[in-house]
């Protein structure tokens, strides 16, 4: 198996949810829902709010996931998509369901 790249590769579960790997070790992998990650990764400036007025907060983050997936699958950006079920057994998988990144830290 190729090396899985944190915050670049996408993991898809059997329900169609997408995750980024936030941490990976020899036998353990921590996943963060991709929509939650992107929603936590943006600081809303007045300009951003103006540009997305009338949209839900998750719409913006969901569109970012769709864009990342499209670029990943087309080969325009490096990385790969994995199915979660193919990783079960190789890794002890933990989902960080309440991920909340400190916006003061560069990503």
PyMOL commands that set and color helices and strands:
alter all, ss='L'
color gray80, all
select helices_A, chain A and resi 34-41+46-51+57-74+84-87
alter helices_A, ss='H'
color red, helices_A
select strands_A, chain A and resi 10-12+18-24+28-33+81-83+92-95
alter strands_A, ss='S'
color yellow, strands_A
deselect
rebuild
show_as cartoon
